[in-house]
Amino acid sequence: MEAAGQENSATAYPRVKPDFKSELESFRTETLSKADTQEKNCLPTAADVQSEKAQRSVIEGIEGFDASRLKHAETKEKNPLPDAEAIQAEKGVQRFIAGIEQFDTSRLKHAETQEKNPLPTRETIEEEKRA
């Protein structure tokens, strides 16, 4: 029962070195630690298959689209530019802001603060209480 071109003898297998062979023969399986096997399922879920079908249908719809069925449309351009009044109002605001930013504080004069509404003294309060 040999297949053509295949040998069924010990010479067909690679040689194992004697020190490696002795290690294999003296190996004790009791020294191995227990490990839980984890099966990884590489199969797609039903949701994955469904989303892939949806993507394929969209792509097929795009590829099979017939552009000759489209109708011609006229494009209307709208001018979103502001009118003259809005431009003048914006210029006024910009001039106002520029005036504040470029204000020269060195032109201000020193002023003494005078208290115009002083608090009443104790004597004044006493007199008002008597009255």
Secondary structure, DSSP 8 states (H G I E B T S, - for coil): ---TT---SGGGS----HHHHHHHHH--GGGS----------S--HHHHHHHHHHHHHHHHHHT--GGG--------------HHHHHHHHHHHHHHHHHHT--GGG--------SS----HHHHHHHHH-
